[in-house]
Amino acid sequence: MPTVRERLIAILESGPRTARALSSQMGITEKDVVDHMPHIDRSLAAKGRRLEITPAACRTCGFTFTSKRRYNRPSRCPRCRSERTDPPVFSVTR
């Protein structure tokens, strides 16, 4: 029986997903998915693969959160203070 992280990796190999999509597919909370992401990132790096993160972006002004490697959705945009942000999208690449 595969572990939660192995199942998350298998889902991400089939295509890009947000933390919310992963949580609904796995039946775990979004916070649990975000908590697993740094560990998945390190285990993939050891196998010669990468966890690609398409950064979160503000829907109002288009600001992209590229300065930090974030696994969770930001609460608001630092430029315009809008709370309308798109979440980061995760995928696995070789």
Secondary structure as GFF3:
##gff-version 3
##sequence-region A 1 94
A	DSSP	alpha_helix	4	14	.	.	.	ID=ss1
A	DSSP	beta_strand	17	18	.	.	.	ID=ss2
A	DSSP	alpha_helix	19	26	.	.	.	ID=ss3
A	DSSP	alpha_helix	30	46	.	.	.	ID=ss4
A	DSSP	beta_strand	50	54	.	.	.	ID=ss5
A	DSSP	beta_strand	57	58	.	.	.	ID=ss6
A	DSSP	beta_strand	85	86	.	.	.	ID=ss7
A	DSSP	beta_strand	89	93	.	.	.	ID=ss8
###
